Amino acid sequence: MLTGVDRSAFVLSRPHRSVIGEGRLALFDHPGAALRALADGSARAVVGALPFDLSEPCALTVPATFTVRDARWRPPVAVPPLPSIVGAREEPSGAEHMRRIAALVARIDAGELAKVVAARSVEVACAGRIDPHGLLAALVARDHAGNGFCADLSPAGPGMEDAFLVGASPESLVRRDGRSVSCWPLAGTAPRSPDPVVDVQRAEELASSAKNVHEHGFVVDWLRERLAPLCSGLRVEARPSVVATPQVWHLGTRIEGTLRDPAISALDVALHVHPTPAVGGTPHEAALEAIRASEGSRGFYAGAVGWCDSRGDGEWMVSIRCAEVRGDRARAFAGGGIVAGSDPRAELDETSAKLRTLLGALGVPSDMLGGV
Ligand SMILES: C=C(O[C@H]1C=CC=C(C(=O)O)[C@@H]1O)C(=O)O
C-alpha cells in the first residue's frame, strides 16, 4: 500500500526533471479560468491535462504542494503490482481501422486533405483496480529516457471521477523557461527491431524516407507559422533527426525561440499550438472535422499533459503513448499520420508498435490481440 502518499498526485517525469503536484486547492474544467488564477497570483502552479478537442472540458488542478526535482520520477515507496489481465478488445477492429485509412487516403487523393492522423484504441480489462502510479512506475522503468505522466481527469467533471491519464510520451509540445520557448515535434515512424543491424537500418531508412519527411514537414510548418508571431529569433533545425523510443523510431525537429512578450505563459503557448498536425492534420480544420467524423471524441488522448507556474514557466507533452485508466480498465490509444500513398496495413502495424508502450507496461501478452 502507498501510505502517506497522494495516490492521485500529478506526475510529469522527464529525463532532466520531474514535477509532482499533490493535493488539490482548486479545479478547472476550462483553461481560461486556470490562466486567470495564474495571472492574479491565486495559483502558484496549475497541473493536468488538455483534451484533444479544446471545446471539451479540460482537467486542470491547482495542487496544494508543487515539487520540481532535477531527475526523472521514482516512486516514493513501493507501488502495488499491476493486476493480471482478463481480456483486451480493439476499438475499432484492425479491419475497420484499415478501412478508415483507405477512406482518408481517398480524400487526400481528392485534394480535400494533405495529412490526417487516424487513431484507434485497445481496452484492457484487469482482475483488479489498476493503480495509476503503479502503471506510471512500469512505464518510466521501461522508458530509457524516463518519460512518463499521470494526470487526474476528475476536474473535467461528471463521468470522469476516478479517471486518470497515464502514459510515456516522447513528444514535447512546448517548454518555456523564462523567455526561452522550445518544441520538439515528432512525426514519421518506423518500428524498432530486436536485431541491432536491422534496427539501425530501419532508422537510416526512416531518415531518408521521402514519405516520412513529407509527413513530418506538416508539423514543423504548423509550429513555425504559429510560433513566428510570438517569438523573435525562431530557430528551426534544417532537417529532422532520428529519435528512439523503446518501441519505435521517430523523426524529430528541435524548434527554439525567444518570447517577444514575457507575459505569455507555457500554458498560453500550448493552447496556441495545440493540436499540431502530429495528432491532427493539414489543413487544420478539415483534418479535425475528418477525425471527429471517423473517430468521434478522442477525450484526452492526443491532447496535452503538463504544468505551468505563476512565472509562466512550464512544460506540456503531447498526450500520446497513453491510456485512460478507470478502476479495473485501461483504454490505450495510438494513431499515425496518413498522407498520400499511406498503406493501410503498414499504418495498422505502426499503431500496434506504438500501442506496445502501454500494453507492454500493463503486461498484455502480444498474442492476446491480432498483431498488437
Ligand atoms: C499520434 C501518435 O504519434 C504521433 C507522434 C509521433 C509520430 C507519429 C506518426 O509517425 O504518425 C504521430 O504523428 C501516437 O502515438 O498516437
The ligand as a MOL file (V3000), in Angstrom:
LIG
                    3D

  0  0  0     0  0            999 V3000
M  V30 BEGIN CTAB
M  V30 COUNTS 16 16 0 0 0
M  V30 BEGIN ATOM
M  V30 1 C -0.2660 10.1990 -32.8840 0
M  V30 2 C 0.7520 9.4750 -32.3890 0
M  V30 3 O 2.0650 9.6990 -32.7170 0
M  V30 4 C 2.4590 10.9040 -33.3490 0
M  V30 5 C 3.8290 11.2050 -32.8650 0
M  V30 6 C 4.9260 10.6560 -33.4680 0
M  V30 7 C 4.7950 10.0130 -34.7150 0
M  V30 8 C 3.6200 9.9930 -35.3860 0
M  V30 9 C 3.4930 9.3520 -36.7180 0
M  V30 10 O 4.5230 8.9080 -37.2730 0
M  V30 11 O 2.3870 9.2410 -37.2340 0
M  V30 12 C 2.4170 10.7030 -34.8560 0
M  V30 13 O 2.3790 11.9450 -35.5070 0
M  V30 14 C 0.5240 8.3860 -31.4300 0
M  V30 15 O 1.4890 7.7720 -30.9640 0
M  V30 16 O -0.6500 8.1120 -31.0950 0
M  V30 END ATOM
M  V30 BEGIN BOND
M  V30 1 2 1 2
M  V30 2 1 2 3
M  V30 3 1 2 14
M  V30 4 1 3 4
M  V30 5 1 4 5
M  V30 6 1 4 12
M  V30 7 2 5 6
M  V30 8 1 6 7
M  V30 9 2 7 8
M  V30 10 1 8 9
M  V30 11 1 8 12
M  V30 12 2 9 10
M  V30 13 1 9 11
M  V30 14 1 12 13
M  V30 15 2 14 15
M  V30 16 1 14 16
M  V30 END BOND
M  V30 END CTAB
M  END
